[in-house]
Amino acid sequence: MAIFGGQKLPESLNANAMVNPDQPAARLRLATALDGLAAAFGGMTAHPDEHNCECHWGSAEELAQLKVPDTELDLDLLHRTWQAPDWSDHAAVLRRILPQFATALVRGSIKPLFGMEDAGRSFARGHWQQWPAEQAEAVRDFLHAWWSHTLTDPDPAVPAYEVLALITEASATLTPWLNTWEKLTDHPADDHLAEAAAKWECDLLGDQLPWDAWENEEETRTELTAWLVRNAPARLRAHGVSGELLHRIRLLGLSGHDRWEDPHWPGHRY
């Protein structure tokens, strides 16, 4: 069952729903990926000597919980744990909390102060790609399964543009996530594309990435912009978005005075 610490997933992902043959494959894939995280990281603990500042992180009693496997943390403690940048062994701490952390992400219970990319950087600080193959594969499967589920869900708990920021920061690459989006052209995926384009256009027209990147910000912005210019217009035109948004996406393919002096320049100031 895709349950951690007695906490059930949303109904669309629980074990009873999984037996429904009409349930989308993406939901089944995500439930399987969450089960895979529980199997790969069950029994994990923080390093016995791990410590953190009681004034800024939490009490000795809370720290002790990280050194006991498989017990559920309250959401506040979970938040402080994944967010802290100064663990001696961040990888061990991340492995300890990963099953519950991933479930909370899927449920929409993780709400970073500045953006979901902050949660993605917690994955990156753990250098999960360097973990043993089975563990790294479990994390990779989860990120891909969550992304596919998000794009096929008409009403995901976390908007697609926020999930994209998180998984890009977690994996240090944008390419595979855009490739998946490009292949999914059904109604939910186009709904999410329209919402994302409306969120992103102001930043991208100012040559800024719409989230706070840890590294490769310029390369990521360039790739995202080029992908939108290439893929979004036809999809969104058929989807019935406003002409104004289509013009702003078109402007992303222009530069300098060609962009700013276009009659459809929205007048953004940076």
N, C-alpha and C positions, 0 to 999 in steps of 0.2 A: 504494500500500500504506500502511496505517496504521502506519508504522514511523518512528522518529526516531532518528538516530544509530546505526542498526544494531540498535536495541533493539525486539524484537517485543512486541506487545500480547498479552494473554491469548488463548488459543486461540479463544475464542468471538468474538474481534474481529479475528482476523488475516485476511489477504487470501484465504487458501484457504477459510476458513469463510464468507466473504462470498458465495461463489458458490452456496452451499447454499440452495435456494429455500425450505426449511423453517425457516430461521433467522428469529427474530422481527424484525419491522421495526425495533424499537428498537435492536437491535444494529447493523443496517445503518446506521441514522441516526447512531449514535455514531461508527462507523468513518468515515463520510463527513464528519462534523463535525471529527474529528481530522485527516483529510486536508485539510480546509479551513483549519485553523489552520496546518498545515505550508506550504500554498500562500501564505497571507496573510502569514506572518511569516518565511518562509524568507529568508535573507540579511540579517536584522536584526542590529544590534549595539548595544551601549551607546554613549553619546556618547563621542567620542574623549577628552574631558577628564574623564570620570567618574572619581571616586576614592572611596575609603572607608578607614576607619581600619585599618591593618594589625594593630593590637593586638586589635581587637574583631571585625573582619570576616574578613580574610584577607590573603594575601601579594600583592605586586605581580604575581607570576607568575599567580596565580589571577585577579586583576583583568584582566590582559591577555586571558584566555580569553573574557571577556565582550565584548571588542572584536574578536573573530574570529567570523564568522557560522557557524552550523550545526554547530559541534563540540559533542559531548555533554559535559556536565559530570558529574562524579561526584556521587552523591546528597548527600553532605555539603556540597559547594560549592553545589549547586542549592538545598538547604535554607537555607543562609546567605544566598543571594542573594534568594530570594523573601521571606524573613522580614525582611531589613534594612529599617528604616523611614526611613533617612536618605540615600537616593540623591539626588543633585542632580536627576536626571531619571529618576524611578522608571518613568515610562511607557516610556522607551526600554529600560531594563533588563528590564522585564516583557515587552515585545515580543520581546526577544532570547531569553528563556527559555521563552516560552509553549508552543511545540509540545512540548518535553520536559516542562515542568511539568504540562501537561494530561494527557499520557500517564501520568506518574507518579501523578497524582491518581486516574485511572481504575484503575490497577494496585493502588492501596492502598499505594504506596510513600512517600507523604507522611504523616508522623505528627507533627503539631504537638504541642508540649509541653502546651498548655492547651486545645486544641480546634480542630476544623476551621474554625471561624469565623475563626481567625487567617489561614489561607490565603486565605479569602474577602476579608479586608481587604487583602491584597496586590493583588488585582484592583482593589478600590475605590481604593487609593492611586494606581493608574495612570490613573484617570478614563477607563476604556476606552470609555465611552459617547460621549466627545467625540472619539474617534479618527476618521479617515476612514471613510466608510460601509462600505466593504468589510471593513476590519479590525474595526470594531465588530460587524458582522453575523456575522463568523466567531466572535467570542467569544460572542455571544448564542446562536448555533446550538449551540456546544459546551455551554454551560450547560444549555440546554433538552434537548439530546440525552442528556447524561449523566444528568440527572434522570429522563427517561423510561426510560432503560435501567435505572437503579437500581430504579425502582418495578416494573419488569416482570421483574427478575432475582430468582429465589428466593434467591440467595446472593451478593449484590454484595460487591465487595472493601471498600467503605466503607458502613456502615449508612445507611439512608435519613435517619435523624434527624441524622446528621452532615453528609451532603450538603446537606440542607435548610439547616442553619446556614450552611454555606459559601456556597451560591448566594444566600441572602438577604443576607448581608453583601456579597457581590460585586456584587449588583445594586441594593442599597438598597431592595428591595421583597420582600414575602412573598406578595403576592396571586397572581401568575401560577403560582407553584409549588404553592400550595394548590389552585388551580383545576385544575391537571393531576392532582393526587392525587385530587380529588373525582370526576373523570371516569373514573379507572382503578379499577374495582371487582372485579378478578379476584383470585385467591388470593394471588399474591405481594404485591400492593399492600396487601391487608388484613393479611397477615402483618407487613409493615413498619409499618402503622398501629398494630397491637397492640404491637409492640416499642417504637415511639416513644411511645405513650401511657403505657406502663409507665415509660419513662425520664423523661417530662416531668411526670407528675402531682404529684410532691412539690414541685418548683419552682413549678409553676403554682398549686397550692393555697396557696402562700405569696405569690402575686401577684408572682412573679419569672419572667423569661424564662429558659428552660433553657440559654441560651448567652449569652456576653458580647457584647452588641451595641455597635457603634461609635456608632450614633445611632438615634433613634426607638425606643428600647427599650420604652417604655410602650405606644406604638401597636402595635408588633409583638406584644407579649405579649397585648394585648387582642384583636387579630385572630386570633392562634393559638388562644387560649382559646375565643373565640366559634365558630371553625371546628370545633374538637374537639367542643364541646357540641352543635353542630348536626349534624355528620356522623358522628361516631364511634360513638355508641351502637348504632344499628341495624346498622351494618356489623360491629361487634365482637360484638354479641349473636349474630348469625348465624354469626360466626366461632368462637364457643364460648369466648370469654375468660371469666375468672373474674367472678363477681358483684361481688367486691370492687373490681376495676378499673372496672367499669361504675358502681358507686356513686361512685367518686372522680371520674369524669368528670361525673356528674350534679352533684356538689358544686361543680364549677367554674362551674356556672350560677347558683349562690347566692352571696351575699355577707354579710359581717359575721356577726352571731350566727346567722343562718339556716344558714350554712355550719359554723361552729365547734360549734354545739349540735346539729347533726344526729346522730342515733344512729350513723351510719356514718362520722363524722369519724375519720380514722385516727390522730389524736393526734400529728401532726407538730408539732415545736417549731421556731420560727424566731427 
